[in-house]
């Protein structure tokens, strides 16, 4: 019976979970809102991109080039980690931004709400020898050539993510090529 074999094949496929790599790139000239399968919100700045694997339920890891605001859906069993150059920022239910445009040699993490922990992606690397925990209003500046340091900034309560992204003052150097779209 054909119907029986179709059902049987479908059941076999359902048993094996296939991981798919998702790549989101923003070249629109304005901020782009992305809602992840876990309910987390990302506001991806122009000339920025993220990569993550789906299903996004087991391992919540995102690789970022450029700049993005993250409002993370709380899940204590499944940490949410943003990997940018040499450092990984793990959210403990929070709102933060990460800036890491290629060519700048810097990664900047700013915490707006909750808590994050920052650590080296590959063991100790000289500049980041131990985990760094941020509190709201703190910024961590990691320079791939030089230093890692903590700064403070003024929190603006009730600001929308897009305004947070655009008010941050840094030596941003967006270097992703812009797509030339034809009608």
N, CA, C and O of each residue as an XYZ file, in Angstrom:
732
protein
N       0.851     -1.185      0.000
C       0.000      0.000      0.000
C       0.891      1.241      0.000
O       1.742      1.400      0.875
N       0.693      2.117     -0.983
C       1.526      3.324     -1.120
C       1.375      4.238      0.080
O       2.362      4.777      0.581
N       0.142      4.417      0.546
C      -0.083      5.322      1.671
C       0.704      4.875      2.897
O       1.274      5.708      3.601
N       0.743      3.585      3.158
C       1.485      3.056      4.309
C       2.967      3.360      4.202
O       3.595      3.722      5.197
N       3.541      3.218      3.004
C       4.980      3.458      2.858
C       5.296      4.948      3.009
O       6.360      5.310      3.512
N       4.375      5.810      2.576
C       4.594      7.252      2.730
C       4.605      7.607      4.209
O       5.477      8.347      4.664
N       3.642      7.083      4.962
C       3.588      7.345      6.396
C       4.853      6.818      7.066
O       5.435      7.484      7.922
N       5.272      5.623      6.672
C       6.457      5.018      7.261
C       7.694      5.887      6.985
O       8.498      6.112      7.889
N       7.853      6.372      5.763
C       8.988      7.224      5.417
C       8.952      8.525      6.207
O       9.986      8.988      6.689
N       7.779      9.113      6.340
C       7.639     10.356      7.088
C       8.047     10.153      8.532
O       8.740     10.992      9.109
N       7.618      9.034      9.126
C       7.974      8.769     10.515
C       9.482      8.622     10.680
O      10.040      9.083     11.676
N      10.142      7.993      9.728
C      11.594      7.833      9.803
C      12.279      9.200      9.731
O      13.250      9.444     10.447
N      11.785     10.081      8.881
C      12.377     11.411      8.748
C      12.183     12.214     10.036
O      13.069     12.969     10.434
N      11.043     12.056     10.679
C      10.755     12.813     11.887
C      11.713     12.433     13.019
O      11.977     13.251     13.900
N      12.233     11.208     13.005
C      13.142     10.758     14.059
C      14.488     11.471     13.997
O      15.101     11.719     15.035
N      14.954     11.801     12.807
C      16.262     12.440     12.688
C      16.078     13.944     12.483
O      15.394     14.380     11.557
N      16.700     14.721     13.361
C      16.592     16.173     13.273
C      17.729     16.688     12.394
O      18.902     16.426     12.657
N      17.364     17.419     11.355
C      18.363     17.969     10.447
C      18.638     19.414     10.844
O      17.710     20.211     10.985
N      19.906     19.748     11.024
C      20.291     21.107     11.385
C      20.517     21.922     10.109
O      21.199     21.477      9.186
N      19.935     23.115     10.075
C      20.074     24.001      8.924
C      20.745     25.289      9.391
O      20.351     25.867     10.404
N      21.750     25.732      8.657
C      22.424     26.989      9.009
C      21.667     28.146      8.369
O      21.468     28.177      7.155
N      21.247     29.102      9.207
C      20.539     30.293      8.726
C      21.518     31.460      8.711
O      22.296     31.652      9.645
N      21.462     32.229      7.637
C      22.357     33.372      7.473
C      21.490     34.583      7.142
O      20.814     34.608      6.113
N      21.512     35.580      8.012
C      20.725     36.798      7.786
C      21.698     37.952      7.601
O      22.560     38.190      8.447
N      21.558     38.665      6.497
C      22.441     39.789      6.188
C      21.580     41.022      5.953
O      20.565     40.957      5.260
N      21.988     42.146      6.535
C      21.210     43.372      6.385
C      21.999     44.375      5.549
O      23.033     44.886      5.978
N      21.495     44.645      4.354
C      22.088     45.674      3.490
C      20.992     46.641      3.031
O      21.046     47.187      1.929
N      19.994     46.839      3.906
C      18.824     47.648      3.538
C      19.052     49.143      3.746
O      18.278     49.959      3.244
N      20.107     49.513      4.480
C      20.318     50.919      4.792
C      19.634     51.344      6.075
O      19.780     52.489      6.503
N      18.882     50.429      6.702
C      18.238     50.738      7.984
C      18.254     49.487      8.855
O      18.607     48.405      8.387
N      17.874     49.635     10.120
C      17.871     48.507     11.044
C      16.813     47.488     10.631
O      15.770     47.848     10.085
N      17.093     46.210     10.900
C      16.193     45.124     10.516
C      15.863     44.291     11.750
O      16.761     43.793     12.428
N      14.568     44.141     12.038
C      14.127     43.329     13.178
C      14.021     41.866     12.761
O      13.453     41.543     11.718
N      14.579     40.985     13.597
C      14.506     39.541     13.345
C      14.034     38.886     14.636
O      14.636     39.091     15.690
N      12.956     38.096     14.562
C      12.498     37.338     15.717
C      12.949     35.897     15.526
O      12.623     35.259     14.525
N      13.695     35.401     16.487
C      14.222     34.039     16.415
C      13.169     33.030     16.863
O      12.199     33.404     17.521
N      13.348     31.747     16.512
C      12.356     30.731     16.878
C      12.088     30.625     18.377
O      11.015     30.165     18.768
N      13.034     31.037     19.233
C      12.827     30.956     20.688
C      12.108     32.189     21.234
O      11.846     32.270     22.434
N      11.786     33.161     20.354
C      11.107     34.377     20.786
C      12.050     35.535     21.059
O      11.589     36.642     21.339
N      13.363     35.313     20.985
C      14.328     36.395     21.176
C      14.238     37.377     20.011
O      13.916     36.998     18.885
N      14.531     38.651     20.303
C      14.506     39.696     19.278
C      15.923     40.147     18.977
O      16.715     40.388     19.888
N      16.236     40.258     17.697
C      17.494     40.857     17.266
C      17.141     42.045     16.391
O      16.302     41.935     15.498
N      17.782     43.188     16.646
C      17.696     44.308     15.723
C      19.082     44.399     15.097
O      20.054     44.792     15.743
N      19.147     44.023     13.820
C      20.411     43.936     13.096
C      20.664     45.254     12.374
O      19.861     45.683     11.546
N      21.792     45.893     12.697
C      22.134     47.169     12.069
C      22.472     46.955     10.596
O      22.752     45.837     10.163
N      22.440     48.036      9.844
C      22.824     47.982      8.435
C      24.275     47.498      8.321
O      25.087     47.741      9.214
N      24.590     46.820      7.230
C      25.934     46.294      6.952
C      26.375     45.293      8.017
O      27.556     45.212      8.352
N      25.414     44.531      8.547
C      25.692     43.546      9.583
C      25.090     42.204      9.190
O      24.177     42.139      8.367
N      25.611     41.131      9.788
C      25.065     39.809      9.493
C      25.204     38.881     10.686
O      26.121     39.003     11.498
N      24.243     37.930     10.767
C      24.268     36.895     11.799
C      24.147     35.532     11.135
O      23.600     35.397     10.040
N      24.672     34.525     11.826
C      24.546     33.141     11.383
C      24.188     32.306     12.606
O      24.773     32.478     13.675
N      23.219     31.394     12.445
C      22.847     30.491     13.533
C      22.272     29.222     12.942
O      21.902     29.186     11.768
N      22.196     28.181     13.755
C      21.663     26.897     13.302
C      20.237     26.720     13.777
O      19.884     27.112     14.889
N      19.416     26.120     12.913
C      18.061     25.725     13.296
C      17.997     24.210     13.253
O      18.595     23.610     12.360
N      17.293     23.561     14.183
C      16.426     24.187     15.182
C      17.241     24.962     16.215
O      18.345     24.568     16.589
N      16.660     26.082     16.664
C      17.340     27.004     17.567
C      16.971     26.707     19.020
O      17.124     27.555     19.900
N      16.479     25.482     19.255
C      15.983     25.147     20.585
C      17.032     24.490     21.465
O      16.960     24.608     22.689
N      18.015     23.796     20.875
C      19.010     23.097     21.680
C      20.191     23.990     22.028
O      20.524     24.167     23.200
N      20.820     24.550     21.005
C      22.007     25.367     21.198
C      21.722     26.754     20.636
O      21.559     26.914     19.426
N      21.662     27.757     21.510
C      21.320     29.113     21.063
C      22.606     29.914     20.867
O      22.913     30.807     21.657
N      23.350     29.593     19.817
C      24.599     30.283     19.490
C      24.419     31.078     18.210
O      23.873     30.575     17.228
N      24.884     32.331     18.224
C      24.796     33.204     17.053
C      26.170     33.779     16.783
O      26.856     34.218     17.705
N      26.577     33.779     15.516
C      27.819     34.443     15.131
C      27.440     35.777     14.509
O      26.577     35.837     13.633
N      28.090     36.857     14.964
C      27.762     38.208     14.508
C      28.966     38.874     13.874
O      30.076     38.826     14.403
N      28.724     39.499     12.725
C      29.661     40.449     12.132
C      28.879     41.741     11.963
O      27.813     41.745     11.347
N      29.394     42.830     12.499
C      28.685     44.107     12.417
C      28.183     44.516     13.780
O      28.932     44.512     14.757
N      26.899     44.873     13.845
C      26.341     45.401     15.081
C      24.904     44.949     15.233
O      24.144     44.942     14.265
N      24.526     44.567     16.459
C      23.150     44.136     16.694
C      22.766     44.350     18.147
O      23.600     44.326     19.052
N      21.455     44.563     18.335
C      20.834     44.650     19.658
C      20.138     43.316     19.894
O      19.503     42.780     18.986
N      20.252     42.776     21.103
C      19.638     41.491     21.436
C      18.734     41.644     22.647
O      19.152     42.179     23.674
N      17.491     41.175     22.529
C      16.590     41.039     23.679
C      16.292     39.547     23.762
O      15.536     39.002     22.958
N      16.899     38.905     24.744
C      16.937     37.446     24.798
C      15.766     36.875     25.579
O      15.452     37.326     26.681
N      15.119     35.862     24.980
C      14.070     35.120     25.674
C      14.742     34.278     26.757
O      15.702     33.557     26.488
N      14.230     34.379     27.983
C      14.860     33.681     29.108
C      14.692     32.171     28.977
O      13.605     31.676     28.679
N      15.793     31.445     29.205
C      15.781     29.982     29.239
C      17.066     29.547     29.931
O      18.118     29.458     29.298
N      16.978     29.275     31.240
C      18.179     28.969     32.034
C      18.891     27.709     31.556
O      20.109     27.596     31.698
N      18.146     26.764     30.993
C      18.761     25.508     30.545
C      19.493     25.655     29.215
O      20.374     24.853     28.906
N      19.140     26.666     28.426
C      19.726     26.840     27.095
C      20.340     28.237     26.982
O      19.647     29.183     26.606
N      21.630     28.381     27.303
C      22.271     29.702     27.225
C      22.213     30.282     25.814
O      22.195     29.539     24.833
N      22.183     31.594     25.716
C      22.148     32.334     24.455
C      23.503     33.017     24.319
O      23.838     33.896     25.113
N      24.288     32.614     23.312
C      25.654     33.111     23.179
C      25.864     33.777     21.827
O      25.489     33.233     20.788
N      26.474     34.972     21.854
C      26.849     35.682     20.636
C      28.363     35.583     20.503
O      29.104     36.017     21.386
N      28.819     35.003     19.381
C      30.246     34.844     19.128
C      30.672     35.928     18.152
O      30.096     36.067     17.073
N      31.698     36.706     18.545
C      32.178     37.801     17.716
C      33.697     37.853     17.837
O      34.242     38.152     18.899
N      34.366     37.556     16.733
C      35.824     37.467     16.720
C      36.290     36.493     17.795
O      35.914     35.321     17.778
N      37.119     36.982     18.742
C      37.730     36.097     19.738
C      36.901     35.909     20.992
O      37.278     35.114     21.854
N      35.771     36.621     21.129
C      35.036     36.533     22.385
C      33.609     36.028     22.189
O      33.007     36.179     21.126
N      33.094     35.423     23.258
C      31.717     34.922     23.286
C      30.999     35.627     24.428
O      31.489     35.649     25.557
N      29.832     36.205     24.131
C      29.015     36.886     25.133
C      27.788     36.032     25.387
O      26.973     35.826     24.488
N      27.652     35.533     26.614
C      26.525     34.671     26.956
C      25.543     35.452     27.815
O      25.902     36.003     28.856
N      24.297     35.489     27.358
C      23.249     36.235     28.049
C      22.643     35.383     29.139
O      22.445     34.178     28.980
N      22.354     36.035     30.246
C      21.669     35.368     31.336
C      20.305     36.068     31.462
O      19.980     36.608     32.519
N      19.498     36.055     30.364
C      18.187     36.700     30.280
C      18.306     38.206     30.287
O      18.264     38.817     31.356
N      18.456     38.835     29.111
C      18.952     40.207     29.124
C      18.761     40.985     27.836
O      18.265     40.455     26.842
N      19.166     42.265     27.865
C      19.198     43.128     26.685
C      20.594     43.723     26.559
O      21.109     44.321     27.503
N      21.204     43.554     25.384
C      22.566     44.053     25.182
C      22.820     44.284     23.701
O      22.056     43.832     22.849
N      23.912     44.998     23.404
C      24.346     45.163     22.012
C      25.771     44.642     21.894
O      26.546     44.658     22.851
N      26.093     44.175     20.680
C      27.458     43.778     20.354
C      27.818     44.492     19.056
O      27.049     44.467     18.096
N      28.991     45.130     19.029
C      29.496     45.798     17.826
C      30.825     45.166     17.467
O      31.746     45.149     18.283
N      30.935     44.645     16.247
C      32.169     43.989     15.826
C      32.335     44.044     14.316
O      32.407     43.009     13.655
N      32.395     45.259     13.770
C      32.593     45.397     12.330
C      34.001     44.968     11.964
O      34.959     45.341     12.641
N      34.138     44.182     10.892
C      35.469     43.752     10.486
C      36.280     44.964     10.048
O      35.748     45.914      9.473
N      37.560     44.912     10.328
C      38.442     46.021      9.991
C      38.695     46.964     11.150
O      39.665     47.721     11.120
N      37.834     46.938     12.192
C      38.038     47.834     13.328
C      38.962     47.221     14.369
O      39.607     47.943     15.128
N      39.031     45.888     14.411
C      39.862     45.228     15.412
C      39.285     45.316     16.811
O      39.996     45.073     17.786
N      38.001     45.662     16.931
C      37.372     45.787     18.244
C      36.065     45.028     18.308
O      35.367     44.854     17.310
N      35.753     44.576     19.526
C      34.422     44.065     19.839
C      33.960     44.857     21.050
O      34.671     44.937     22.052
N      32.760     45.448     20.961
C      32.217     46.236     22.071
C      30.880     45.628     22.481
O      29.974     45.479     21.662
N      30.771     45.281     23.759
C      29.528     44.722     24.302
C      28.992     45.729     25.305
O      29.708     46.127     26.224
N      27.718     46.152     25.139
C      27.082     47.080     26.081
C      25.850     46.401     26.664
O      25.036     45.837     25.932
N      25.718     46.460     27.989
C      24.602     45.797     28.661
C      23.572     46.826     29.118
O      23.910     47.799     29.792
N      22.315     46.602     28.746
C      21.215     47.500     29.088
C      20.340     46.955     30.209
O      19.801     47.721     31.008
N      20.195     45.622     30.270
C      19.335     45.017     31.284
C      19.801     43.592     31.528
O      20.255     42.917     30.605
N      19.690     43.129     32.779
C      20.043     41.753     33.102
C      21.520     41.584     33.357
O      22.147     42.408     34.023
N      22.084     40.494     32.815
C      23.491     40.190     33.053
C      24.031     39.391     31.873
O      23.323     38.573     31.286
N      25.297     39.639     31.534
C      25.985     38.811     30.531
C      27.346     38.416     31.087
O      27.905     39.101     31.944
N      27.870     37.300     30.585
C      29.232     36.888     30.898
C      29.993     36.818     29.575
O      29.490     36.290     28.583
N      31.211     37.360     29.577
C      32.041     37.401     28.369
C      33.283     36.560     28.627
O      33.922     36.681     29.672
N      33.619     35.702     27.660
C      34.829     34.900     27.806
C      35.481     34.695     26.460
O      34.862     34.919     25.420
N      36.739     34.266     26.478
C      37.470     34.005     25.244
C      36.857     32.797     24.542
O      36.452     31.834     25.193
N      36.790     32.852     23.215
C      36.231     31.738     22.440
C      37.162     30.529     22.527
O      36.705     29.396     22.680
N      38.474     30.778     22.427
C      39.437     29.684     22.437
C      40.361     29.811     23.642
O      41.486     30.293     23.511
N      39.893     29.381     24.819
C      40.730     29.400     26.015
C      41.209     30.799     26.363
O      40.590     31.792     25.979
N      42.315     30.870     27.094
C      42.877     32.178     27.455
C      43.680     32.723     26.287
O      44.423     31.983     25.641
N      43.534     34.020     26.012
C      44.226     34.596     24.864
C      45.111     35.780     25.244
O      45.460     36.584     24.380
N      45.476     35.901     26.506
C      46.364     36.984     26.917
C      45.623     38.230     27.363
O      45.929     38.781     28.421
N      44.651     38.687     26.579
C      43.898     39.889     26.937
C      42.654     39.554     27.748
O      42.171     40.383     28.518
N      42.142     38.355     27.579
C      40.928     37.947     28.290
C      41.230     36.622     28.977
O      40.956     35.547     28.443
N      41.800     36.725     30.174
C      42.264     35.528     30.875
C      41.203     34.935     31.791
O      41.319     33.780     32.203
N      40.158     35.719     32.119
C      39.080     35.190     32.948
C      37.749     35.735     32.452
O      37.701     36.672     31.655
N      36.673     35.131     32.937
C      35.336     35.575     32.539
C      35.074     36.981     33.081
O      35.518     37.332     34.174
N      34.339     37.784     32.292
C      33.971     39.138     32.704
C      32.444     39.204     32.762
O      31.767     38.885     31.784
N      31.910     39.617     33.904
C      30.466     39.779     34.069
C      30.145     41.269     33.989
O      30.790     42.084     34.648
N      29.149     41.620     33.182
C      28.733     43.020     33.070
C      27.446     43.249     33.849
O      26.600     42.361     33.959
N      27.315     44.452     34.386
C      26.075     44.924     34.988
C      25.490     45.982     34.057
O      26.222     46.560     33.253
N      24.173     46.249     34.150
C      23.580     47.270     33.290
C      24.318     48.605     33.395
O      24.625     49.074     34.491
N      24.597     49.211     32.227
C      25.329     50.468     32.193
C      26.826     50.274     32.032
O      27.583     51.245     32.025
N      27.260     49.023     31.902
C      28.684     48.760     31.676
C      28.910     48.322     30.236
O      28.072     47.658     29.625
N      30.083     48.718     29.706
C      30.494     48.330     28.355
C      31.847     47.644     28.453
O      32.713     48.066     29.220
N      32.023     46.594     27.680
C      33.292     45.875     27.612
C      33.874     46.115     26.229
O      33.235     45.816     25.221
N      35.092     46.657     26.181
C      35.745     46.953     24.907
C      36.942     46.020     24.767
O      37.883     46.064     25.559
N      36.882     45.178     23.742
C      37.943     44.207     23.479
C      38.637     44.597     22.194
O      38.009     44.683     21.139
N      39.940     44.835     22.283
C      40.738     45.193     21.117
C      41.610     43.997     20.768
O      42.409     43.557     21.594
N      41.469     43.462     19.553
C      42.184     42.237     19.188
C      43.696     42.427     19.190
O      44.426     41.446     19.334
N      44.188     43.643     19.038
C      45.630     43.896     19.026
C      46.186     44.226     20.405
O      47.384     44.064     20.640
N      45.338     44.686     21.320
C      45.864     45.420     22.439
C      45.282     45.044     23.792
O      45.922     44.319     24.554
N      44.095     45.515     24.102
C      43.594     45.465     25.473
C      42.150     45.017     25.561
O      41.438     44.899     24.564
N      41.748     44.773     26.800
C      40.345     44.535     27.121
C      40.051     45.391     28.345
O      40.774     45.321     29.339
N      38.982     46.208     28.281
C      38.700     47.099     29.414
C      37.207     47.293     29.600
O      36.409     47.067     28.691
N      36.848     47.723     30.817
C      35.463     48.025     31.164
C      35.250     49.525     31.190
O      36.089     50.266     31.702
N      34.131     49.979     30.639
C      33.721     51.388     30.693
C      32.302     51.437     31.217
O      31.631     50.410     31.315
N      31.846     52.635     31.556
C      30.448     52.834     31.944
C      29.787     53.771     30.951
O      30.455     54.583     30.311
N      28.467     53.658     30.823
C      27.704     54.572     29.978
C      26.369     54.838     30.644
O      25.958     54.099     31.539
N      25.684     55.897     30.210
C      24.409     56.296     30.810
C      23.268     55.516     30.169
O      23.111     55.500     28.948
N      22.477     54.872     31.018
C      21.315     54.123     30.539
C      20.160     55.080     30.265
O      19.929     56.023     31.023
N      19.436     54.831     29.172
C      18.228     55.602     28.880
C      17.046     54.652     28.993
O      16.856     53.777     28.148
N      16.258     54.832     30.039
C      15.123     53.938     30.269
C      14.048     54.125     29.205
O      13.725     55.248     28.817
N      13.502     53.010     28.745
C      12.393     53.053     27.804
C      12.775     53.311     26.361
O      11.894     53.478     25.517
N      14.064     53.347     26.053
C      14.484     53.593     24.668
C      14.195     52.372     23.806
O      14.373     51.239     24.256
N      13.749     52.592     22.572
C      13.497     51.477     21.662
C      14.833     50.969     21.115
O      15.794     51.731     21.014
N      14.892     49.673     20.762
C      16.157     49.093     20.306
C      16.840     49.865     19.182
O      18.058     50.043     19.204
N      16.067     50.325     18.201
C      16.673     51.049     17.074
C      17.351     52.332     17.539
O      18.411     52.698     17.031
N      16.732     53.025     18.518
C      17.349     54.265     18.996
C      18.595     53.950     19.815
O      19.561     54.713     19.782
N      18.590     52.836     20.550
C      19.785     52.412     21.295
C      20.930     52.149     20.322
O      22.051     52.615     20.530
N      20.643     51.406     19.265
C      21.681     51.083     18.271
C      22.277     52.347     17.668
O      23.494     52.450     17.516
N      21.431     53.300     17.326
C      21.892     54.484     16.605
C      22.510     55.551     17.495
O      23.249     56.404     17.004
N      22.221     55.524     18.809
C      22.797     56.521     19.708
C      24.191     56.142     20.177
O      24.956     57.001     20.617
N      24.525     54.867     20.088
C      25.843     54.446     20.551
C      26.920     55.106     19.704
O      26.855     55.086     18.475
N      27.898     55.684     20.360
C      28.961     56.375     19.648
C      30.215     55.516     19.709
O      30.787     55.303     20.778
N      30.634     55.028     18.548
C      31.848     54.223     18.442
C      32.513     54.517     17.111
O      31.925     55.143     16.230
N      33.728     54.063     16.982
C      34.426     54.216     15.708
C      33.996     53.076     14.788
O      34.816     52.250     14.386
N      32.725     53.038     14.462
C      32.227     51.980     13.587
C      32.823     52.138     12.201
O      32.996     53.248     11.696
N      33.124     51.019     11.613
C      33.679     51.033     10.268
C      32.996     49.918      9.481
O      33.611     48.886      9.213
N      31.727     50.115      9.107
C      31.029     49.050      8.398
C      31.756     48.708      7.104
O      31.995     49.573      6.262
N      32.105     47.428      6.960
C      32.901     47.074      5.785
C      32.279     45.955      4.955
O      32.930     45.421      4.057
N      31.051     45.598      5.238
C      30.401     44.606      4.388
C      30.049     45.249      3.060
O      29.593     46.392      3.027
N      30.254     44.534      1.971
C      29.894     45.117      0.686
C      28.387     45.303      0.574
O      27.612     44.471      1.046
N      27.988     46.382     -0.046
C      26.558     46.634     -0.229
C      26.093     45.927     -1.496
O      26.784     45.931     -2.515
N      24.922     45.327     -1.416
C      24.362     44.669     -2.598
C      23.774     45.728     -3.519
O      23.079     46.637     -3.064
N      24.048     45.613     -4.792
C      23.436     46.511     -5.756
C      22.242     45.751     -6.322
O      22.394     44.753     -7.027
N      21.052     46.250     -5.994
C      19.844     45.551     -6.437
C      19.285     46.242     -7.686
O      19.224     47.468     -7.780
N      18.886     45.404     -8.629
C      18.280     45.928     -9.850
C      16.801     45.625     -9.825
O      16.394     44.579     -9.319
N      15.993     46.511    -10.357
C      14.523     46.303    -10.319
C      14.120     45.092    -11.155
O      12.936     44.767    -11.241
